[in-house]
Amino acid sequence: MVYKSILIASGGAAHSRAAEARAVELANAFSAKLSLVSVARYNLPVSTVGVGLDMGMPISTENFLDDIKEKQQTVLNEALERCEKLGLRPDPYLLIGNAAEIILEKANELNADLIIVGSRKMSLFDTVVRGSVSDYIMRHAAMDVLIVHPQ
């Protein structure tokens, strides 16, 4: 199989950094287009919907969303720098929502034939309660998925 379009999902953690390095290696080996996706998870607590109170301070969803996007943009910029140091500048995408679903949507939109994600070793409890992005992608993707574990 020759991969022409590879999507790497990164959240900046150690397992994501390992996946970034593997994605650059494979993109270079196959002369594939590389897309880098970083997803800002937008899960507002019920108390902050609209304009509400959180810890006694009024906030708006707009300010909350801007803060999330700004922090995730920093994560995306750092991932871009790491990829560039490894010799390849991917096309960057900052997206908002449920990470696993958004990554799959973007992979389908870009006609990616490989998704590369990192995986941290979560406990069974964490996997059941919070879910695993890599597990969800592996079970639902229509294309190949490479799950990279940190060294």
Secondary structure, 3 states (H helix, E strand, C coil): CCCCEEEEECCCCHHHHHHHHHHHHHHHHHCCEEEEEEEECCCCCHHHCCEEEECCEEEEHHHHHHHHHHHHHHHHHHHHHHHHHCCCCCEEEEEECCHHHHHHHHHHHCCCCEEEEECCCCCHHHHHHHCCHHHHHHHHCCCEEEEECCC
